């Protein structure tokens, strides 16, 4: 049964010990006092729920003291409240989740009879942090508890626990105490003035612990005030970026301050206990214990950082609440009433009506850095755009989305700060039996390995590594490790594994699945499949290609070479830059470069299929991931299961021709942007689309001749400006930010343009978040054959005719001329005879993977099925079109092949 408790004021003075610390929950106290004294009212398991700060844990321990100690035995009651009584077992995790081994220990303790007291009590303070498997461990103990064992679980809401748990406990629902109640308690506990206590209770939104901290910590009050003042001043993307960065630093510093001293003291204490002298090396015999402590401290630091971010988000939420309250005429109950003037001004700027497209503009799918091909000399200074960069974990993605102002800033904090926190998750059962039928004997040691899954994300995520040969032609030539992540099917009955690749080459599949699962698989697919992400060889955690440090990457990507564009001086400088980069990659990549190719990555996928226990490969690949899937189908057509390729790439198209087609695609996307821009009063251009394109061409020429300086000393030249333009053209939802960038450049301000270019290159605060740009070069230089030194005049003429604005910045020296590993790839049609149907998605306005290539790929495949999405931007699946999403989901889940010629608009 559930007992619903409404808040009630204190009317009869403080309750007797041990209930006197519970504040504002008189009816709850009365119910539990009755249960502790009357056996007929006592349930064997309780769930105390209420919002943060309502006193759940305080009430739980008071109840435990009343259950364990004899009435009037104040000494025993104080032992319980101090968590030292032998009949009390308490779990208050300082980590992100409650681990399954912790739950098992609780069950074991629950089976013991009380040693001194009347009952044995198990208190779980953060029951909402139990995963499904951890919760299942408790079920039997809750169903059939020993006679004198009582469980007390605490959580914000009963909805935070599984139904199977809720059905086995008596729910006691608390409510928030009033501001007046909390203020009175703070005055009683701390002695601060009633004014400070009331303000702190209001700012903490009646969270008792937070209110007490604000009342007694001047620095905490100052940080909150500084944060809110900065947020209220946000008026554009630059402000949002600065404020978000500052908040991240504050939250990180706050978390470190709360944990650093304790961590060091724990380490010293452990070393003393182990007999290790201060400053001495840790002996191997005890290193495991030290490592275990450090792991626990890291998990605690993660929890501390998350709690700090929660505090920031709560403060931001209070601003939004106040603005809405003012807009609806209820400004008498504001959290931040002392900021009434600023809040009224903001309320007047915002309209409560919905945005015409359902939400404020945001950066849909993130901009995609340009992929490189192996062009001939003269077609390679700039890169083409074959990679799709889905990296939502990173701060840069959400920061760009913050350009809409204050609402965008909240998105930055809620979406990306959590993505920086590496949570843990339970491990599933043993790995299925590897599929080794038909495998060459030299590869059986690899195909026959079993997997050791370990926690690596929030509930439902596991990680492992798979050993692969460096060279499949000579398995004895060495090994490498492939990083793999799995999100277990939410149904609990997966159809099998669904491998995914987000694009690139060079984007981390592990990061994408862990931090942005919804971008690659919707709820239908996550329900029915174990969704698998992996870092292809050379990428992320899988034997990564490593070249320059951050300073070297800055110089490589942003420095402006000497000489006029196209001159011998400029080309010589670019050739030296490429050669230096190639040499650095060779020096720092541990000999992996010759083996980093799409063909070897496809063979790795077959290895993953086998060790995952799947007879057939089910696969969903995006952008470059479609080329990886096509390559797999060409190598192993008989092992293809259900395969969908979004943003199809023509495997037979030579690099130079494909690069030209892509330049034309971006030119067309740029014209579509201009047509939209000219309808807006904020557009920095006027006249017709042709007029605007001519003006943009002039702007690029001006920046090429006179670069703009950034605050960090970098120079914005035409190449970097083209990079920022391309970054925003991957989705029409990004167009408002391209308007801001171009308007800024017209006025001599390179801020937004650099933010887009940095986002494109994976650069945040002067560092690079991954090795994508290095891996990109490694794959493309090996995948694409050398086309010779002479450019095709016909292709150059086509480029200048069909893409006149971007053409000058699309050509240059061969980027792969000095690459230390020779090209091994070929450009040829792939038919995959004997495969089942392979679904190819093509978007009519896709600038990065032109629709014509998707058409060509579907035509080449012996069982190719083309699905056309009529729209702008890169890719089609999971972008809001029900027709596309249903076609993909129905095929992958039910095997229903899309109708021939399906066209989704």
N, C-alpha and C positions, 0 to 999 in steps of 0.2 A: 504494500500500500504506500501512498505518498502523503506526507503531512506537509501542507503548504503553510508557511509561516509568513505573516505580513509584518512589516516593521512596526515597532511600537516604542514609544518613548519610555524612559525610566519614570516610573511613578511611585515606586516603593523603596528607593534607595538601592545601593549596591547589593548584589546577591552575595550569599555567604561563600567563603573559600571552599572549593577551588574555582567557583564560577565567577568570582568578582572581576576577573580580567576580561570577561566577555562583555561587550558594550553594545547596547541598542538592539539586543536580540532576546528580550525577556521571555517571549512565548517559546522560543527555541530552547532556552535554558530550562523552562518549566517542563517541556516535553521530555528532555533528556534526564532531568533530575528524577522524574517519575520512572523512566525506564531503568535508571540505575538502582532505584530502591524497590521497584515492584517487578518481580520476575515475569509476571504475565504481560507486562508492557515492553519487555526487552526482546528485540530482534537479534538474530545472530550476526547480521551484517547491515551496516548503515552507510548511506551516501549523503554527505552534507554538501549542498550546493549553494552557491551564491557568487556574486561578482567579486572580482579582486578587491581586497581590502575590507570585505564584509566580516572577517573574523572566522573563516571556516576552520583554519588550523587551531586557533586559540580555543574554539569551542570543542574541537575534537579531543584535544589533550585534557581539557577540563572534564569531559565525559569519561575519558580513559582513567583519570585520577579517581573519579567517583566510582567507577566499576571495579578497579583493582584494590583500592584501599578500603579498609573497614570504616564505617561512618565515624567521624571524629579523629581518625588517625592522620593528623595533619602532616606528620613527618613522612609517611608513605606517600601521601598526596603530593608533597613537594618533590619527592624523588621522581614521581611520574612526570610532573611538569618540567623537571630538569632533564628528562629523557634518560634517567639513570636507573630506573627500577627494572629488575630482571624480568618482570612479567609484561613489560612493554616492549614491543618491537615497532620502531618508527622508520619510515622511509621518506626522506625528503631529498629528492634528487637535485643535484646541482648541474645536471647534464640536460641535454635536449630531450632525450627519451628515457624511459625506464627500461633497462635491459632485461632480457628474458632470464638471465642468471640471477638478477636481483629478485625477480618474482618467484623463482624457484626457492630461493632462500627464505622468503616470507612464508611460503607454503610449508616448508620444513619446520619453521619455528611455530607455525600455527598448530601443528600436531602435538606440541608438548603441553602437558598439563601445567597449570600455574604453579610456581614454586613457593611463593610467599603470599600472594594476594588471592582475592576471590575469583578473579578472571584473568585470562591472558588476552591482551588487547593488541591488535595489529592496526597501526595507523599508516595510511598511504596518503601523504599530503597532496601529491600531484597525480592523481589517478588518471587525469586526462592525458597524461604523457605516456600511457601504455598503448603499444601497438596492438593490433588484433591478436597476434600470436602470444604476446605477453598476457593479454587479457584472458586468453583461453587457458593459460596455465592456472589462473585463479579459479576457474569455474568450478571444478570439483571441490576445492576447499570451501567455496561459498555455498555449494549445494549441500555438502555433508560435513559441516564443521564439527570438531570435537565439542563436547558438551559445554565446556567453560571457556571457549574461545569466541571473541567478538571482533569482527572486522569493522573498521571505520575508514571509509574512503572519502576523499575531498576532491571536488572538481568545480569549475565555474558553473557547469550545467549538466543535467543528467544526459542531455543529448551528446555530451563529449565522450560517453562510454558506450560500449556495444549494448544492443538490446538484451543480449544474453546475460550481461552483468546487471543491467538495470532491473531485470525481472527477478533477481535474487537478492536484492537489497531493499531496505526501507529508505525512502528518499525524504530528506528533511531540507526543504528549500528556504533559504534565507533571502533577505532583501537588503538593498543598500541602506546603511544608516543615513540619516539626514546630515546635511552640512552642520547643523547646530549640534547634533550628537557627536560628530567627529571632532568639532572644535572644542566642545566641553571636555572630551577625553584628552585631547592634546594639551589643553591647559592643565588638567589634573596630572598628566604624566610628566610634562616638561617644564611647567611654570612660565611659559611664554605668555605674552599679553593676549587677551581675547581677540584683539584686532589681527595680530599675526596668525593666531590659530584659525580664525574664520577664513582669512585669505588663503592660508595653506590648505585647509579642508576643501575650499572651493576650487582652487587650482588643481588639487589632486583628484577632483571629482569624487570625493568621499572615500577614497582609498586610504585607509588608516595608516598603513606603513609609509606610503608616499607622503601623506600629509605631515607625518611626524618628521620625516627627513627634510621636507621643505621648511618646516617651522624651526628646525634646529641647525640647519646647514645654510649659512649665508651664500656659500659658493653655489649650492644647488639652486637657490632662488635666483641668483644672478645669471646662471647658465640658462635657466628657463626664460627669464626676461630677455636676455640677449637673443635667444633663438626665436622667440615670437616677434621681437622687433625686426629681426632680419627677414623673417618670412613675410611679414606684412609689407615690407619694402620691395618684395619681388615684383618686377614688372615685365620681365622678359627672360629669354633663355640664358643670357649671361648672368643675370642675378640668380636664377634658379641653380645654375651650375655652381656658382660661388657658395651659395647658402647650403646646398646639398653636400658639397665637399667639406664645408666647415662642420656641419652636423655629424657627418661620418667620423671626422677626426675627434670631435667632442665625445661621441659615443664610444669610440675605440679607446680614447685616453681614460674616460671614466671607468670603462671595464677593466683596463689594465691597473688603474689605481686601486680598484676594489679587490683585485686578485694577486697582484705582484708580491706584496709583502707576505701574504699568507702562503703563497707558493714557495717562496724562498725559505720561510721558517719550516714548512713541512719537509722540504728537501734536507735542510740541515739536521732536523730531528731524526729523519730516517737514516741518514748517513751516520749520525752518532750511535743510533741503535744498532747499526750493522758493523760498528767498529771502524769506520773509515775516517781517518783524520781529516780535518778541514784543509782543503786545498789539494789533497792527495787524489790520485787517479782512482776511479771506481773499479775494483777488481771484477773480472768477468763472472765470478761466482755469484755476485750480488747485483749485477747489471740489470737482470730481468726485473728485480723488485723496483729499482730506480726507474726503469722504463715504464713500468706499470703505473707508478706514481705520476710520472710526467704525462702519460696518456690521460689519466683521470683529471689532471690539472688542465689539460687542453680542452677536455669536454666541459669542464666547469667554466673555463674562460669563454667558450662558445655560448654557454647558457647566460653568462654575465653580459656578454655583448648583445645577445638577443633581448635580454631584459632591458638593457639601456636603450635599444632601438624601440622597444615597446613604449618606454616612457616618452620618447620623442614623438612617436606617432600619436600617443594619447594627447599630448599637448597640441599637436596639429589638428587633431580631431576636434578639440575644444574650440579652435578658431572657426572651423567650418560650422560647427553646431551654433555658435554665437551669431555668425552671419545669417544663417537660415532663420534663427529665432527673430532677429531684427527684421528680416524681410517679411516675416509673417506677423509682425506687430507684437512680439512677445519679448521685449527687451528688458523686462524686469527680473529675469532669472538667467543671467549670463555668467559663464565661468570666468570670463576675463573682463568683468565690468569696468575695471579701471582703464581699459583701452576702448571705451565706448565710441570715442570720436573716430578712431582709425577703423573700427569695425563698421560703423555706419557708412563711412566713405567707401569701404570695400563692398558693403551690401548694395550701395547705390550703383557701383560699377557693374556688379553681376546681376543678371536677371535669373529668377528661379525657373524660367521656362526651359524645357529640354532643348539641347542642341539639335538642329535640324537633321543631323545624321545620327542622333542617338547618344552622342557623347562628345566631349571636347576632342579636337583633333589630337592624334597621337601618332607615334612612329610605327604603325602597323608592324610589318616585318622589317627588321633592321636593315639599314643599308648594307650592300654587299661589296666588299673590296674587290678590286678588279683582278681577275686571274690573268696569268701570263701564258702565252703560247710560245712556240718556237718559230718566230717569224724570220724571214730573211733580213739582211741588213736593211735598215731604213724603215722597218715595220715593227720595231720593238722598244723604242725609248719609253713610250707609255705602254701600259698593260691592257689586255682585254679584260673582260668581266665575267669569266666563266665560273667563278665561285659564288656560292650562296653563303653568306655569313650569318648564321643564326647563333648568336652568343648572348642570350638574354641574361645570363648570370652576371654579366659585367655591368659596372656602374655606368659606363659611357652610354649604353643603350637607353637606360631609363633617364639619364641626365638630359639627353637630347629631347626626349619626350616632354621634358619639363618646360619647354618654351612657352606653353600656354599660360605660364605664370604660377600662381599659388596652387591651383589644382594640380598642375603638372608636378610641382615640387612634392606634393603628397604622394603622387604616383612614383616619383623617384625613390622616396623613402620606403614606401610600402612594398614596392616591387623589387627594388634592387638591393636594398640593404640586407634583406633576408637571404638573398641569393649569395651574399658573401659569406654566409655562415655555414660551415660544413657539418650538418647534423648527422646522426647515426640512425641505423634502422636494424631490425632483427634479421637474422639469417634464416633462409628457408631450409628445407630438408635436403637430403643428398641429391647430387646431380644425376639426371637421367643417364642411362647407359649410352656411351658414345656409339655413333653409327660408323662402322669401319668397313662395311661391305664394299668390295671393289677398289679398295685403296691400295696403292703400291706398298710393298713391304717396307721400303726405305722410309715411308712416311707414317707407318703404323705407330711408332712411339709418340708421334704428335697427335694423330687422330684418336689414339686410344687413351689419352690423358683424361683424368676426372678433375672436376672443378671444385675449388674451395671458395665458396661464397662467403663474403664478409660484409658487415654493415657499412654503408657509405652514403646514406641519405635519410630523408624522413621516411615514415612508415611505408613499406612496400618496396624499398630499393635495396639491392645487394650489388656488390662488386666482386670481381675476380680478375685474375690475369691468366692468359693462355700463352703457352710457349709455342712459338712458330719458328720454322727454319728461316734463316736469312735468305737462302737461295734454294728454291724448290727444285731446281735442276741438280743441286748438289747439297742434300740435307746435312752432310757432314761438315759444311763450311761454317757452321756457327748457328747461334740461336738469338732470338729476340723475344721480348715479352709484349703482348697486346693487352691493353687495358680494356675491360669490358664492364658494362653496368646493365642491370636488369631491373625493370619495374614489373613486379609480379601482377598477373591479371587480377583485377579486382573481383571478378566472379569466383575466383578460387578454382576454376576449371578451365585452364587455358586451352585454346585450340592448338597451341604450339608456340614457338618463338617467332617474333616479327622483328627482323633486323632492320635498322634504319641508318641512313647516312644523311646529315643535314647539308652537305655541300662542301665546296672548297675548290680544289683539294686543299685541305689543311684545317678545316673546322673540327673541333673536338666533338665527337659523338657522345662521349661520356658526359661532358659538361652540358651538352644540349639536352640529353634525356634527363639528367639529374635536376637541372635548374629550369628547364623550359619544356617539360614533357608535352604540355598542351599545344606547343607549336608544331610538333611532329606527329602527334597521335591524339585524336579526339577521344571522348568518353567511350564511344563504341569500341574502338580498337583497344583502349587500355582495359576495358572490361573483359574482352575475349582473348587477348594475347598477352604473353610475357613480352613486353617491348624491350628490345635490346639495342643499346648504343655501344659503340666501340670507337676507340681512337685508331685510325688506320696507321700502319707502320710509318714512322717519321713524324707523327702528329702527337701533340699533347704529351701523354704519359707512355706512348708506345715507341720506344727508341727514337726520341725526337731529333729532328734535324736542328742543329744549333749553329748559329753564325755569329752575328754581332751582338754586343751588349746594347743597352738602351741608347747610349750616346752614339754608337755606331749606326744603329737603326735610324736615329734621327737624321744623321748626315746622309745616309743612303736614300731615305724616302723624301726628305724635305730640302736638302741643300740645292741651291741653284747653280748649275755648272757655268763656267765662264764661256764667253763668246756668244755670238748670235745663233738663234735656233737654226740648225741644219749646217752650221759651219764646221770646218775640219777641227777647229779648236774645241768646239763644244762636243762633237762626236768623240774625239780622243779622250776628253775628260769623262764622258759617259762610259766609254769602253773600259777605262781604268777603274771606274767605280764598280762596274759589273765584275771585272776580274778580281778586284779586292774582296768583294762580297763572296764570290765563288770560292776563293782561296780560304776565307774564314770558315765557310761551311765545311770545306774539306778538312780543315784543321780541327774542328770542334765537334764533328758529328760521329766520331767513333767508327768510321768506315762504312756507314750505312747507306751512303748516297747511291751506289750502283744498284741497290736492291729496293729503292723507293720508287715504285711504279704502280700504275693502276692494275696492271696484270697481276702483280704479286699481291696487291691489296685484295683483288677478287679471289685469289687462291686462299688468302687468309679468311675471307668470308666463308669459303667452303669448309675450312677447318673449324670455324666457329659453328657452322651448321651441324657438323658432325659431333663435336664435343657437347653441344647443347642437347643432343639426342634427337635431332630432327632429320627425317629421311629426305625432306625437300626444304629448299630455302624459300621462306616467305619474306618478302622484302619491300620496303617503301623508301625510295631514294629521291632526293631533291637536288635539282640543278646538277652540279658535278656528280652528285650521288646517282643521278640517272645514268651517267656514263659508266660509273662503277658497276651498276646493276646490269647494264647492257654488256659490259665486258664479261661479267660472270655468266650471263646467259650464253654468250659465245663460247666460253670455255666448258661450261657444264650444263648444256641445255636439258639433259635428262634429269638433272637435280633441281630444276626450277619448280617452285610451287606456285604460289600466287604472288605476282610481282607487279608493282605500280611504279612508274618512272615519271616524276613531275618535273617539267622543264626539260623535255627530251633534247639530247644533243646528237647530232649526226656524226657517227664515228668515222664516216668516210670523207668528211670535209677537211681539206688541208688547213693547216693552222692559219695561214695568211688569209685565205678566203673566209674562214670563219671569223677572224678578227675584223675584217672589213664589214661583214654582215652585222657584227655586233656594234661596230661604230655607227652604222646606219640605224640600227635599232635604238641606240641612245639618242641620236639626232632626232629621230621621230618622236621619242619620248619627250625630248626637250621641247619640240614644237607643241606637243599636247599640253605640256606644262605651261607654255607661253599662252596658249589659247585660254586656259583656265585663269592664269594670272591676270590677263588683261581685263577680266570681268570684275576684278577686285580693286577697291580704292587704295589698297596697300601695295599694289604692284609697282615695282620700281621702273617699269617700262610703259610706253604708250604707243598708240598707233595700231597697225596690223601685226599679225604674227610675224610676217617677213620683216617688218620694221624692228620688232623686238629682237628677232634673231640677229639682225645686223648690228643692233646696239650691243647685244651680248658679245658678238665677235669683236667689236671695238673695245669693249671692256676687257676682254681677255688679252687683246694686244697691248692695251695700256698697262695692265698688271704685269705682262711679260716684260715690258720695257722698264717699268718702275714698280718693283715689288713693294708690297705693304708690310710693315714691321708689326710683329706681334709682341705682346708684353714680355714673353720669355726670350726674345731675341731672334726667333725664327722669322724668316721672310716668306710671305705668301706670293709665290710666283704663279704663272698661268697653269703649270702642271698640277700644283696643289689645289688651285681653284677648280680645275676640271675634276679632280678627285672628289671634291666636296659636292660638285654638281651631280656627278654620277652616283654618289652615295645617296642622294635624296631622290633619285629617279627610279629607285627600285619599287616604290609604292607611291600612288597618288596621295596617300595620307601624309606623306612627308613633304608635299609641295609647299605648305605654309612656311616651313623652315628654310626651304630653298629661297623663297621670297625674302626672308629676313637676311639670309647670307648675302644675296646679291645686292640688296639695298644697302647693307653695311659696307660692302666693298665699294659700291658707288660713292659712298661718303667717306672712304678712307679707313673703314673699320673692318679688320679681318677676323674679329672674334668668332662670329658664328661660322664663318667659312672654315676656320681652323678646327672648331669643335666637330663639324661634320667630317673633315678629313681625318682627324684623330680617331673619331669613331670608326671610320672606314678602315684605318690601319691598326686598330686595336690598341691605341695609345691612351693611357689614363695617367694624368699627373706625372708625365715624363717617363713612365714605364710602360712596357708592353705586356699585355695580359696573357699572351700565349705565343706560340711559335708559328702562327698561321702563315705569315708572310714568307718565312723561310721554307716551310713545307710546301707551300704553293709553288715556289721556284723549283724545288727539287723534283716534284711530280711532273711539272710541265716540261722541264728540260729533258727528262728521260722519256716521257710519253710521246712527245711530238718529234718526228724525224726532221732532220735538217733539210730545208728546201733550197739550199744553195745561196750564193752571195748576191745574185741579181734579183731585183724586185720585178714583179710582173707589171709592166706599164699599164695594162688594161685594168688591173686591180687598183693601182694608184689613181687612175682617172676616175674609176667608179667611186672611190673614197672621196675624192675632191668634189665630184658632182653630187653625190647623194648625202654627204655629211660635211658640208663646207665649214660649219662652225667648229666641230671637233677634229676635223682632219689634220690641222697643223700640229695637234698635240697627241696624235695617234701613231706617229712614226718616229723612228730613231734607230740606233744600232741594235744588233742582235743581242738580246738579253741572255742568251744561252751559249754564246760563242766560246766563253771561257769556262763553262761548267765542267767540273772534273770527271763526271760520269757520262759516258756516251749515251745518246738516245737509242732506245731499244724498241720503242713503240712503232706501230704502223697505222696508217689511216686507210681503212677499208670498210666495206659494208659488213655488218654483222647480221646474220639471218637467224641464228639459233634454231636450226631445224630440230623438230621433235619436242620442243618446249610446249607447255600449255599456253593459253592466251596471256600476253603481256600488255598491260594497260599503259598507254603513254598519254600524259596530260600536256597540252600546249595552250598557252595564253596568247591571244592575238596581239596584245600590246606589250609583250615581254621584251625588254631591251637587252637583257643579259643572255637569255637562251631563246633566240628568235623563234617564232611560231613555225617558220619554214623548216627549221631543224627538227622540231617535234613531228611534223608531217613526214619528213624524209625518214626518220627513225621508224615510225609506225609502218611505213611502206616497206622498209627493208626487212623488218622482223617477219619471220614466216607466220607468226601468230600475233602480230601487232594489232592493237585496237586503240584508235585515237579518240580521245575525249577532248573537245575544244571548249575552252573557257573564253568568252568574249569579254575582254576587260583590259585594263591597264595594269602595269606592274609585273613583278617577277613572281612566277609560280601561281598555282591555282588551288591546291588542296588546303583546307582549313583556313580559308580567308573569307569565310562568310557566305559562300555560295552553296546553298543546300543541294542543288543539282550535282555539282562536282563532288561534294562530300558524300552524298548518298551513293554515287556511282563507285567511289573508292571503297567505302565501308562495305557496301553490298558484295563487292567482288572479294575483298580480303576476308570477310567473315563468312559469307554464304557461298562464295564461288560463282555468284551471278555476274556473267560477263556483260559489260555495258552494251547498249544497243549500238549497232553500226552507225557511224556518223553522228553520235550524240553531240549536241551543241548546247552548252549551258550559257545563259545570258543573265 
